[in-house]
Amino acid sequence: MSENKLVKGIIYGAIVGGTLTLLDRKTRDSVVNKTRYVRNEIRYYSNNRAELKNTVDSQITKWTSVYNQFAADATYLSQKVGEVKEMTPQVKTLITDTKDAFTQSKDEYKSIVVPDPEPTSIFEEKK
């Protein structure tokens, strides 16, 4: 029983809300113009059914193409994400190995770059 009241309340609310919005002149003019446009479209396509069929077919073809492109892009992205997931452990291992190599050779580079201490006097012997 309350379901009927809900539906009736929604319908009455829509009617009252629609009526109140039509108090605005711009809204009223817009509704009248849109209604005329839709009426003229219905008349035109009722007389030219072949064109309506062609228009609908072209829209279906267009949206099918958009869907197919989107599906292909989604598949491509999914494959790339899978590749990145597979590469992540390899890249991590490569970075760790590179870090270890630099750490190990750090001491070797220091010994090459750091010169022996020079004597402070010309009379001191070099070691």
N, CA, C and O atoms as a MOPAC input file, in Angstrom:
PM7 MOZYME 1SCF
protein

 N      0.81900 1    -1.19400 1     0.00000 1
 C      0.00000 1     0.00000 1     0.00000 1
 C      0.86000 1     1.25300 1     0.00000 1
 O      0.56200 1     2.20900 1    -0.71600 1
 N      1.93400 1     1.25900 1     0.80400 1
 C      2.79200 1     2.44500 1     0.87100 1
 C      3.55400 1     2.63700 1    -0.44000 1
 O      3.98300 1     3.74700 1    -0.75600 1
 N      3.72000 1     1.56000 1    -1.19800 1
 C      4.40900 1     1.66100 1    -2.47900 1
 C      3.59700 1     2.52600 1    -3.43700 1
 O      4.16300 1     3.32100 1    -4.18800 1
 N      2.28800 1     2.38000 1    -3.41600 1
 C      1.43200 1     3.20100 1    -4.26600 1
 C      1.52900 1     4.66500 1    -3.87900 1
 O      1.52100 1     5.53600 1    -4.74900 1
 N      1.61900 1     4.94800 1    -2.60300 1
 C      1.76400 1     6.32600 1    -2.14800 1
 C      3.10100 1     6.90300 1    -2.61200 1
 O      3.18900 1     8.07100 1    -2.99100 1
 N      4.12800 1     6.07500 1    -2.57800 1
 C      5.44300 1     6.54600 1    -3.00400 1
 C      5.42800 1     6.91800 1    -4.48300 1
 O      5.90700 1     7.98600 1    -4.86400 1
 N      4.88600 1     6.05000 1    -5.30000 1
 C      4.83200 1     6.30700 1    -6.74300 1
 C      3.98200 1     7.53400 1    -7.02400 1
 O      4.36000 1     8.38500 1    -7.82900 1
 N      2.81800 1     7.62800 1    -6.35500 1
 C      1.95600 1     8.80300 1    -6.53600 1
 C      2.67700 1    10.07300 1    -6.08100 1
 O      2.58600 1    11.10600 1    -6.74200 1
 N      3.37900 1    10.00200 1    -4.97500 1
 C      4.11000 1    11.16800 1    -4.47300 1
 C      5.20000 1    11.61500 1    -5.43800 1
 O      5.40400 1    12.81100 1    -5.64400 1
 N      5.90100 1    10.64700 1    -6.03100 1
 C      6.94500 1    10.97900 1    -7.00700 1
 C      6.32500 1    11.64900 1    -8.23200 1
 O      6.84300 1    12.64800 1    -8.73100 1
 N      5.21900 1    11.09500 1    -8.70900 1
 C      4.55500 1    11.66500 1    -9.89100 1
 C      4.03900 1    13.07000 1    -9.59600 1
 O      4.24600 1    13.98600 1   -10.39200 1
 N      3.37100 1    13.24600 1    -8.45800 1
 C      2.86200 1    14.57800 1    -8.10100 1
 C      4.00300 1    15.56800 1    -7.91000 1
 O      3.89500 1    16.72900 1    -8.30500 1
 N      5.07100 1    15.12400 1    -7.31800 1
 C      6.23400 1    16.00500 1    -7.11300 1
 C      6.84700 1    16.42800 1    -8.43200 1
 O      7.25200 1    17.57900 1    -8.59300 1
 N      6.91900 1    15.50100 1    -9.38000 1
 C      7.46600 1    15.83300 1   -10.69900 1
 C      6.56700 1    16.84400 1   -11.41000 1
 O      7.05400 1    17.77100 1   -12.05700 1
 N      5.26600 1    16.65900 1   -11.28700 1
 C      4.32100 1    17.58900 1   -11.93200 1
 C      4.44900 1    18.97500 1   -11.30900 1
 O      4.53000 1    19.97500 1   -12.02200 1
 N      4.46800 1    19.03400 1    -9.98900 1
 C      4.56900 1    20.33000 1    -9.30600 1
 C      5.91900 1    20.98300 1    -9.61300 1
 O      5.98000 1    22.18400 1    -9.87700 1
 N      6.99700 1    20.20200 1    -9.58000 1
 C      8.32100 1    20.75400 1    -9.86400 1
 C      8.42500 1    21.25500 1   -11.29500 1
 O      8.97400 1    22.32900 1   -11.54100 1
 N      7.90000 1    20.48300 1   -12.23700 1
 C      7.91200 1    20.91100 1   -13.63700 1
 C      7.10700 1    22.17500 1   -13.84700 1
 O      7.51400 1    23.06100 1   -14.59900 1
 N      5.95400 1    22.26100 1   -13.17800 1
 C      5.11100 1    23.44900 1   -13.30800 1
 C      5.81000 1    24.67100 1   -12.73200 1
 O      5.75600 1    25.74600 1   -13.32900 1
 N      6.46600 1    24.52800 1   -11.58500 1
 C      7.16600 1    25.65500 1   -10.97700 1
 C      8.33900 1    26.14100 1   -11.83500 1
 O      8.60500 1    27.34200 1   -11.89800 1
 N      9.02900 1    25.22400 1   -12.48700 1
 C     10.15100 1    25.65600 1   -13.32400 1
 C      9.67500 1    26.39400 1   -14.56000 1
 O     10.41300 1    27.20100 1   -15.12600 1
 N      8.43700 1    26.12200 1   -14.98600 1
 C      7.91400 1    26.82200 1   -16.16200 1
 C      7.50700 1    28.26200 1   -15.86400 1
 O      7.12100 1    28.99000 1   -16.77900 1
 N      7.58400 1    28.68000 1   -14.62400 1
 C      7.31300 1    30.07900 1   -14.30000 1
 C      8.41400 1    30.99100 1   -14.84400 1
 O      8.17700 1    32.17600 1   -15.08200 1
 N      9.60500 1    30.44900 1   -15.04000 1
 C     10.71600 1    31.21100 1   -15.60100 1
 C     10.55100 1    31.29600 1   -17.12200 1
 O     10.35400 1    30.27500 1   -17.78100 1
 N     10.63000 1    32.51500 1   -17.68300 1
 C     10.39100 1    32.71900 1   -19.11300 1
 C     11.43000 1    31.99500 1   -19.97700 1
 O     11.07000 1    31.39700 1   -20.99200 1
 N     12.71200 1    32.03800 1   -19.59200 1
 C     13.75700 1    31.37600 1   -20.38300 1
 C     13.53100 1    29.86800 1   -20.43600 1
 O     13.71000 1    29.24000 1   -21.47900 1
 N     13.14200 1    29.30400 1   -19.31700 1
 C     12.87300 1    27.86100 1   -19.27200 1
 C     11.68500 1    27.52300 1   -20.15400 1
 O     11.71600 1    26.54700 1   -20.90300 1
 N     10.62900 1    28.33900 1   -20.06400 1
 C      9.43200 1    28.12200 1   -20.88500 1
 C      9.77800 1    28.17900 1   -22.37300 1
 O      9.36500 1    27.30800 1   -23.13800 1
 N     10.54000 1    29.20800 1   -22.78900 1
 C     10.93600 1    29.34500 1   -24.19700 1
 C     11.78700 1    28.15400 1   -24.63900 1
 O     11.62900 1    27.65200 1   -25.75200 1
 N     12.68100 1    27.70900 1   -23.77300 1
 C     13.53400 1    26.56900 1   -24.09900 1
 C     12.70800 1    25.30400 1   -24.28800 1
 O     12.95800 1    24.53000 1   -25.21300 1
 N     11.72500 1    25.09100 1   -23.41700 1
 C     10.86500 1    23.90300 1   -23.51700 1
 C     10.04000 1    23.96400 1   -24.80000 1
 O      9.89800 1    22.95900 1   -25.49600 1
 N      9.50200 1    25.12800 1   -25.11200 1
 C      8.69400 1    25.27200 1   -26.32900 1
 C      9.55000 1    25.00100 1   -27.56200 1
 O      9.12400 1    24.28300 1   -28.46700 1
 N     10.76300 1    25.57600 1   -27.60400 1
 C     11.64700 1    25.37200 1   -28.75800 1
 C     12.06400 1    23.91100 1   -28.90000 1
 O     12.08200 1    23.37200 1   -30.00700 1
 N     12.39300 1    23.28600 1   -27.80200 1
 C     12.79700 1    21.88200 1   -27.83700 1
 C     11.62700 1    21.00100 1   -28.27600 1
 O     11.81600 1    20.05000 1   -29.03500 1
 N     10.44700 1    21.30600 1   -27.81200 1
 C      9.25700 1    20.54600 1   -28.19400 1
 C      8.99400 1    20.67700 1   -29.69100 1
 O      8.67600 1    19.69200 1   -30.35800 1
 N      9.12600 1    21.90500 1   -30.22300 1
 C      8.95000 1    22.10700 1   -31.66900 1
 C      9.99500 1    21.31900 1   -32.45500 1
 O      9.67700 1    20.69000 1   -33.46400 1
 N     11.23400 1    21.35600 1   -31.99100 1
 C     12.31200 1    20.64400 1   -32.68400 1
 C     12.03200 1    19.14200 1   -32.71800 1
 O     12.16400 1    18.50400 1   -33.76300 1
 N     11.65100 1    18.58900 1   -31.58600 1
 C     11.37300 1    17.14800 1   -31.51500 1
 C     10.17100 1    16.79500 1   -32.39800 1
 O     10.18800 1    15.77300 1   -33.08400 1
 N      9.13900 1    17.62500 1   -32.38300 1
 C      7.95800 1    17.38400 1   -33.21300 1
 C      8.33900 1    17.38400 1   -34.69800 1
 O      7.88300 1    16.52700 1   -35.45400 1
 N      9.17900 1    18.34800 1   -35.12000 1
 C      9.60600 1    18.41200 1   -36.51900 1
 C     10.47200 1    17.20300 1   -36.89600 1
 O     10.36500 1    16.68400 1   -38.00700 1
 N     11.32600 1    16.76000 1   -35.97500 1
 C     12.14700 1    15.57300 1   -36.23200 1
 C     11.27600 1    14.33900 1   -36.39800 1
 O     11.51800 1    13.52300 1   -37.28700 1
 N     10.27900 1    14.19800 1   -35.56100 1
 C      9.36700 1    13.04200 1   -35.65600 1
 C      8.62800 1    13.07100 1   -36.98400 1
 O      8.50800 1    12.03800 1   -37.64300 1
 N      8.13200 1    14.23000 1   -37.38700 1
 C      7.43500 1    14.33500 1   -38.66700 1
 C      8.37400 1    13.98100 1   -39.82800 1
 O      8.00800 1    13.22000 1   -40.72400 1
 N      9.56800 1    14.53500 1   -39.79800 1
 C     10.52300 1    14.30700 1   -40.88000 1
 C     10.86000 1    12.82500 1   -41.01000 1
 O     10.79900 1    12.26300 1   -42.10400 1
 N     11.21900 1    12.19200 1   -39.88600 1
 C     11.62100 1    10.79400 1   -39.94500 1
 C     10.43700 1     9.85500 1   -40.18000 1
 O     10.62500 1     8.74500 1   -40.67600 1
 N      9.23300 1    10.27700 1   -39.83500 1
 C      8.07700 1     9.42700 1   -40.15100 1
 C      7.82400 1     9.41200 1   -41.65800 1
 O      7.30300 1     8.43100 1   -42.18900 1
 N      8.19200 1    10.49400 1   -42.34800 1
 C      8.06500 1    10.54700 1   -43.80600 1
 C      9.29300 1     9.96700 1   -44.51100 1
 O      9.18500 1     9.56500 1   -45.66900 1
 N     10.43600 1     9.91200 1   -43.86400 1
 C     11.68500 1     9.44200 1   -44.46300 1
 C     12.27400 1     8.30900 1   -43.62600 1
 O     13.31900 1     8.46300 1   -42.99500 1
 N     11.60100 1     7.19600 1   -43.63300 1
 C     12.02000 1     6.07200 1   -42.79200 1
 C     13.35700 1     5.49000 1   -43.22000 1
 O     14.11600 1     5.00400 1   -42.38100 1
 N     13.65200 1     5.53100 1   -44.49600 1
 C     14.93700 1     5.00000 1   -44.97300 1
 C     16.09700 1     5.82500 1   -44.39700 1
 O     17.13100 1     5.28000 1   -44.01100 1
 N     15.90800 1     7.11300 1   -44.34900 1
 C     16.95900 1     7.96600 1   -43.78100 1
 C     17.11100 1     7.71600 1   -42.28000 1
 O     18.22300 1     7.72400 1   -41.75200 1
 N     16.00200 1     7.49700 1   -41.61000 1
 C     16.05700 1     7.15500 1   -40.18800 1
 C     16.83800 1     5.86500 1   -39.99000 1
 O     17.66800 1     5.76700 1   -39.08700 1
 N     16.56900 1     4.86700 1   -40.84300 1
 C     17.28100 1     3.59700 1   -40.75000 1
 C     18.77600 1     3.81700 1   -40.98700 1
 O     19.60700 1     3.26700 1   -40.26300 1
 N     19.12000 1     4.61800 1   -41.99900 1
 C     20.53000 1     4.90000 1   -42.28400 1
 C     21.20200 1     5.63000 1   -41.12300 1
 O     22.34200 1     5.33000 1   -40.76900 1
 N     20.50000 1     6.57400 1   -40.54200 1
 C     21.04500 1     7.32200 1   -39.40700 1
 C     21.28900 1     6.39700 1   -38.22100 1
 O     22.33900 1     6.45100 1   -37.58100 1
 N     20.30700 1     5.55200 1   -37.94000 1
 C     20.45400 1     4.60700 1   -36.82600 1
 C     21.59200 1     3.63400 1   -37.09900 1
 O     22.39300 1     3.34600 1   -36.20900 1
 N     21.66700 1     3.11900 1   -38.34300 1
 C     22.74600 1     2.19500 1   -38.69800 1
 C     24.11900 1     2.85600 1   -38.56700 1
 O     25.06000 1     2.23400 1   -38.07400 1
 N     24.23700 1     4.10100 1   -39.00100 1
 C     25.53000 1     4.78900 1   -38.89500 1
 C     25.91000 1     5.01300 1   -37.43100 1
 O     27.08100 1     4.90300 1   -37.06900 1
 N     24.93100 1     5.32400 1   -36.59600 1
 C     25.21500 1     5.48900 1   -35.17000 1
 C     25.63300 1     4.15900 1   -34.53600 1
 O     26.54800 1     4.11600 1   -33.71400 1
 N     24.95700 1     3.08200 1   -34.92600 1
 C     25.32100 1     1.75800 1   -34.40400 1
 C     26.73500 1     1.40400 1   -34.83300 1
 O     27.52100 1     0.89300 1   -34.03400 1
 N     27.06400 1     1.67500 1   -36.10200 1
 C     28.40900 1     1.39400 1   -36.60300 1
 C     29.44800 1     2.22800 1   -35.85300 1
 O     30.51200 1     1.73000 1   -35.48600 1
 N     29.13100 1     3.47700 1   -35.63700 1
 C     30.05300 1     4.36600 1   -34.92300 1
 C     30.31200 1     3.86500 1   -33.50700 1
 O     31.46300 1     3.76600 1   -33.08200 1
 N     29.25300 1     3.55300 1   -32.78200 1
 C     29.41800 1     3.12800 1   -31.38700 1
 C     30.02600 1     1.73100 1   -31.28400 1
 O     30.71900 1     1.42300 1   -30.31400 1
 N     29.77000 1     0.89400 1   -32.27500 1
 C     30.42200 1    -0.41800 1   -32.31600 1
 C     31.91700 1    -0.24900 1   -32.50900 1
 O     32.71800 1    -0.93500 1   -31.87300 1
 N     32.28700 1     0.66900 1   -33.39000 1
 C     33.70100 1     0.95400 1   -33.62700 1
 C     34.36800 1     1.50200 1   -32.36600 1
 O     35.48600 1     1.11300 1   -32.02600 1
 N     33.67600 1     2.40400 1   -31.67900 1
 C     34.21500 1     2.95500 1   -30.42900 1
 C     34.39200 1     1.84200 1   -29.39800 1
 O     35.41700 1     1.78200 1   -28.71800 1
 N     33.41600 1     0.97900 1   -29.28300 1
 C     33.49400 1    -0.13500 1   -28.33700 1
 C     34.65700 1    -1.05800 1   -28.68000 1
 O     35.42300 1    -1.44600 1   -27.79800 1
 N     34.79500 1    -1.41500 1   -29.97000 1
 C     35.87600 1    -2.30100 1   -30.38100 1
 C     37.24100 1    -1.67700 1   -30.10700 1
 O     38.16100 1    -2.36100 1   -29.65700 1
 N     37.37100 1    -0.37400 1   -30.37800 1
 C     38.63800 1     0.31400 1   -30.10800 1
 C     38.92800 1     0.32300 1   -28.60900 1
 O     40.06200 1     0.09100 1   -28.18800 1
 N     37.90600 1     0.58900 1   -27.81500 1
 C     38.07600 1     0.59100 1   -26.36700 1
 C     38.48000 1    -0.79400 1   -25.86700 1
 O     39.35500 1    -0.91300 1   -25.00900 1
 N     37.85100 1    -1.83300 1   -26.39600 1
 C     38.17600 1    -3.20200 1   -25.98300 1
 C     39.61700 1    -3.54000 1   -26.37000 1
 O     40.33900 1    -4.16600 1   -25.59400 1
 N     40.03200 1    -3.12600 1   -27.56400 1
 C     41.41400 1    -3.38100 1   -27.99800 1
 C     42.40200 1    -2.63800 1   -27.10400 1
 O     43.43200 1    -3.19000 1   -26.71900 1
 N     42.08600 1    -1.38500 1   -26.77400 1
 C     42.96100 1    -0.61600 1   -25.89500 1
 C     43.04100 1    -1.24100 1   -24.50900 1
 O     44.11400 1    -1.29300 1   -23.90900 1
 N     41.91600 1    -1.71200 1   -24.00400 1
 C     41.89700 1    -2.34500 1   -22.68800 1
 C     42.73900 1    -3.62000 1   -22.69500 1
 O     43.47000 1    -3.88800 1   -21.74200 1
 N     42.63900 1    -4.39700 1   -23.75600 1
 C     43.43700 1    -5.61600 1   -23.87700 1
 C     44.92100 1    -5.27900 1   -23.93400 1
 O     45.73700 1    -5.92500 1   -23.27700 1
 N     45.26300 1    -4.26900 1   -24.71600 1
 C     46.65900 1    -3.84300 1   -24.84000 1
 C     47.21500 1    -3.39500 1   -23.48200 1
 O     48.31200 1    -3.79000 1   -23.08500 1
 N     46.44400 1    -2.57100 1   -22.78600 1
 C     46.88800 1    -2.10000 1   -21.46600 1
 C     47.03000 1    -3.25500 1   -20.48600 1
 O     47.96400 1    -3.28100 1   -19.68400 1
 N     46.11600 1    -4.20300 1   -20.54500 1
 C     46.19800 1    -5.36300 1   -19.66900 1
 C     47.46600 1    -6.16100 1   -19.94100 1
 O     48.12500 1    -6.61900 1   -19.00800 1
 N     47.81100 1    -6.32800 1   -21.21500 1
 C     49.04200 1    -7.03700 1   -21.56900 1
 C     50.26300 1    -6.28600 1   -21.05100 1
 O     51.18900 1    -6.89800 1   -20.52000 1
 N     50.27100 1    -4.97000 1   -21.20200 1
 C     51.41500 1    -4.17100 1   -20.75300 1
 C     51.56300 1    -4.23200 1   -19.23100 1
 O     52.67900 1    -4.28700 1   -18.71500 1
 N     50.44800 1    -4.22100 1   -18.52500 1
 C     50.50100 1    -4.34000 1   -17.06400 1
 C     51.07800 1    -5.69700 1   -16.69000 1
 O     51.88400 1    -5.79400 1   -15.76400 1
 N     50.67600 1    -6.74000 1   -17.39500 1
 C     51.23100 1    -8.07400 1   -17.14200 1
 C     52.73400 1    -8.11000 1   -17.39200 1
 O     53.48000 1    -8.71900 1   -16.62600 1
 N     53.18300 1    -7.45200 1   -18.47500 1
 C     54.61000 1    -7.39800 1   -18.76700 1
 C     55.37000 1    -6.66600 1   -17.66900 1
 O     56.45000 1    -7.09300 1   -17.26200 1
 N     54.80600 1    -5.56600 1   -17.19400 1
 C     55.46000 1    -4.80200 1   -16.13200 1
 C     55.53500 1    -5.63100 1   -14.85800 1
 O     56.54200 1    -5.59500 1   -14.15200 1
 N     54.47100 1    -6.38100 1   -14.55900 1
 C     54.49300 1    -7.23500 1   -13.37200 1
 C     55.57900 1    -8.29000 1   -13.47600 1
 O     56.23300 1    -8.61900 1   -12.48600 1
 N     55.77200 1    -8.82800 1   -14.69500 1
 C     56.82300 1    -9.82700 1   -14.89100 1
 C     58.20900 1    -9.19500 1   -14.81100 1
 O     59.15000 1    -9.81800 1   -14.31900 1
 N     58.33500 1    -7.96500 1   -15.29200 1
 C     59.64100 1    -7.30400 1   -15.32500 1
 C     60.05600 1    -6.77400 1   -13.96000 1
 O     61.25000 1    -6.62800 1   -13.70100 1
 N     59.12800 1    -6.48800 1   -13.10300 1
 C     59.44200 1    -5.86100 1   -11.82600 1
 C     60.47700 1    -6.65000 1   -11.02300 1
 O     61.43400 1    -6.03600 1   -10.55000 1
 N     60.35400 1    -7.95800 1   -10.83800 1
 C     61.39700 1    -8.67900 1   -10.10200 1
 C     62.75300 1    -8.63000 1   -10.82000 1
 O     63.79400 1    -8.53800 1   -10.17000 1
 N     62.74200 1    -8.69000 1   -12.14900 1
 C     63.99100 1    -8.62400 1   -12.89800 1
 C     64.65800 1    -7.26400 1   -12.72200 1
 O     65.87100 1    -7.18300 1   -12.52600 1
 N     63.86600 1    -6.19800 1   -12.79300 1
 C     64.41000 1    -4.85300 1   -12.62100 1
 C     64.93400 1    -4.67600 1   -11.20200 1
 O     65.98800 1    -4.07500 1   -10.99300 1
 N     64.19700 1    -5.19900 1   -10.23400 1
 C     64.63100 1    -5.10100 1    -8.84300 1
 C     65.96300 1    -5.82200 1    -8.66000 1
 O     66.85800 1    -5.30500 1    -7.99100 1
 N     66.10200 1    -7.00000 1    -9.24200 1
 C     67.35100 1    -7.75500 1    -9.14800 1
 C     68.47700 1    -6.99800 1    -9.83200 1
 O     69.59200 1    -6.93800 1    -9.31200 1
 N     68.19700 1    -6.41800 1   -10.99300 1
 C     69.20500 1    -5.64800 1   -11.71700 1
 C     69.67000 1    -4.44800 1   -10.90200 1
 O     70.86700 1    -4.16900 1   -10.84200 1
 N     68.74800 1    -3.74400 1   -10.28000 1
 C     69.10600 1    -2.57800 1    -9.47000 1
 C     69.92200 1    -3.00700 1    -8.25600 1
 O     70.90800 1    -2.35600 1    -7.91000 1
 N     69.52200 1    -4.08800 1    -7.61300 1
 C     70.25900 1    -4.58000 1    -6.45200 1
 C     71.67300 1    -5.00100 1    -6.84400 1
 O     72.62900 1    -4.69400 1    -6.13200 1
 N     71.81100 1    -5.70200 1    -7.97500 1
 C     73.12900 1    -6.11900 1    -8.43900 1
 C     74.00400 1    -4.91800 1    -8.77400 1
 O     75.19300 1    -4.90400 1    -8.45800 1
 N     73.42000 1    -3.91600 1    -9.40900 1
 C     74.17400 1    -2.71000 1    -9.74600 1
 C     74.62700 1    -1.99300 1    -8.48300 1
 O     75.76600 1    -1.53500 1    -8.39900 1
 N     73.74300 1    -1.89500 1    -7.51000 1
 C     74.09700 1    -1.24400 1    -6.24200 1
 C     75.23600 1    -1.99800 1    -5.56900 1
 O     76.18300 1    -1.38000 1    -5.08200 1
 N     75.15700 1    -3.31500 1    -5.53700 1
 C     76.21500 1    -4.12300 1    -4.92600 1
 C     77.54300 1    -3.93300 1    -5.65300 1
 O     78.59500 1    -3.84100 1    -5.02000 1
 N     77.49400 1    -3.87400 1    -6.97800 1
 C     78.72800 1    -3.69300 1    -7.75600 1
 C     79.37300 1    -2.34300 1    -7.44200 1
 O     80.59100 1    -2.25800 1    -7.28300 1
 N     78.55900 1    -1.29100 1    -7.35200 1
 C     79.11000 1     0.01800 1    -7.02600 1
 C     79.65500 1     0.05000 1    -5.60100 1
 O     80.68800 1     0.66800 1    -5.34500 1
 N     78.97500 1    -0.60400 1    -4.68700 1
 C     79.43200 1    -0.63800 1    -3.30200 1
 C     80.76700 1    -1.36300 1    -3.19000 1
 O     81.65900 1    -0.91200 1    -2.47100 1
 N     80.90900 1    -2.47300 1    -3.89000 1
 C     82.15300 1    -3.24100 1    -3.82700 1
 C     83.30700 1    -2.49900 1    -4.48400 1
 O     84.44100 1    -2.56100 1    -4.00800 1
 N     83.02400 1    -1.80400 1    -5.56400 1
 C     84.11900 1    -1.12200 1    -6.25500 1
 C     84.41000 1     0.24900 1    -5.66900 1
 O     85.35300 1     0.91300 1    -6.09900 1
 N     83.62100 1     0.68500 1    -4.69900 1
 C     83.80500 1     1.99300 1    -4.08000 1
 C     85.19000 1     2.09300 1    -3.45000 1
 O     85.88900 1     3.08800 1    -3.64300 1
 N     85.58500 1     1.08000 1    -2.70500 1
 C     86.90000 1     1.09200 1    -2.06300 1
 C     88.02200 1     1.08700 1    -3.09700 1
 O     89.04100 1     1.75300 1    -2.91600 1
 N     87.83300 1     0.33300 1    -4.18100 1
 C     88.84000 1     0.29900 1    -5.22600 1
 C     88.99900 1     1.66900 1    -5.86200 1
 O     90.12100 1     2.10900 1    -6.11700 1
 N     87.89700 1     2.34200 1    -6.11700 1
 C     87.96300 1     3.67800 1    -6.70900 1
 C     88.63200 1     4.66700 1    -5.75700 1
 O     89.39100 1     5.53200 1    -6.19300 1
 N     88.35500 1     4.54000 1    -4.47300 1
 C     88.97000 1     5.43500 1    -3.49900 1
 C     90.48800 1     5.27600 1    -3.50400 1
 O     91.21800 1     6.26500 1    -3.43600 1
 N     90.95600 1     4.05100 1    -3.58200 1
 C     92.40600 1     3.84200 1    -3.56200 1
 C     93.06200 1     4.38700 1    -4.83200 1
 O     94.22500 1     4.78900 1    -4.80600 1
 N     92.33200 1     4.40200 1    -5.92200 1
 C     92.88500 1     4.94000 1    -7.15800 1
 C     92.87400 1     6.45900 1    -7.12700 1
 O     93.82800 1     7.08900 1    -7.58300 1
 N     91.84400 1     7.04200 1    -6.61300 1
 C     91.66900 1     8.48800 1    -6.65100 1
 C     92.43200 1     9.18100 1    -5.53400 1
 O     93.00300 1    10.24600 1    -5.77100 1
 N     92.46900 1     8.62900 1    -4.33500 1
 C     93.11500 1     9.28200 1    -3.19700 1
 C     94.63800 1     9.11700 1    -3.34900 1
 O     95.13800 1     7.99200 1    -3.35800 1
 N     95.37900 1    10.23800 1    -3.46800 1
 C     96.83300 1    10.15600 1    -3.62900 1
 C     97.50700 1     9.86600 1    -2.29500 1
 O     96.92700 1    10.05600 1    -1.22600 1
 N     98.74500 1     9.40200 1    -2.38800 1
 C     99.54600 1     9.19200 1    -1.18100 1
 C     99.83900 1    10.54800 1    -0.56000 1
 O     99.96200 1    11.54200 1    -1.27500 1
 N     99.95000 1    10.59900 1     0.75100 1
 C    100.24900 1    11.88500 1     1.37000 1
 C    101.64000 1    12.36500 1     0.94300 1
 O    102.60700 1    11.60300 1     0.92800 1
 N    101.70300 1    13.64000 1     0.60200 1
 C    102.98100 1    14.20700 1     0.17100 1
 C    103.76700 1    14.64600 1     1.39600 1
 O    103.18700 1    14.98900 1     2.42600 1
 N    105.09200 1    14.63500 1     1.27900 1
 C    105.90800 1    15.08300 1     2.41900 1
 C    105.68200 1    16.56900 1     2.67400 1
 O    105.44700 1    17.34800 1     1.75000 1
 N    105.76000 1    16.94100 1     3.94200 1
 C    105.55200 1    18.33100 1     4.30800 1
 C    106.81800 1    19.16400 1     4.11600 1
 O    106.74500 1    20.39100 1     4.05100 1
 N    107.94400 1    18.52900 1     4.02700 1
 C    109.20100 1    19.24700 1     3.86500 1
 C    109.94700 1    18.63000 1     2.69600 1
 O    109.76300 1    17.45700 1     2.37200 1
 N    110.77400 1    19.42100 1     2.08300 1
 C    111.54100 1    18.89800 1     0.96300 1
 C    112.65700 1    17.99200 1     1.43500 1
 O    113.23400 1    17.24600 1     0.64400 1
 N    112.96500 1    18.05200 1     2.72300 1
 C    114.04700 1    17.22800 1     3.25700 1
 C    113.56000 1    15.86900 1     3.69700 1
 O    114.36900 1    14.97600 1     3.94700 1
 N    112.24800 1    15.69000 1     3.79700 1
 C    111.74000 1    14.39200 1     4.18100 1
 C    111.76300 1    13.44700 1     3.01300 1
 O    111.59000 1    13.85600 1     1.86400 1
 N    111.96800 1    12.22700 1     3.29500 1
 C    111.97800 1    11.22900 1     2.25400 1
 C    110.56600 1    10.77100 1     1.94400 1
 O    109.68600 1    10.75000 1     2.80500 1
 N    110.38200 1    10.40800 1     0.69900 1
 C    109.08000 1     9.83400 1     0.34600 1
 C    109.05100 1     8.39500 1     0.76500 1
 O    110.06900 1     7.70500 1     0.70500 1
 N    107.94800 1     7.94900 1     1.17000 1
 C    107.81100 1     6.57300 1     1.64500 1
 C    107.47600 1     5.66100 1     0.52400 1
 O    107.32100 1     4.45800 1     0.73200 1

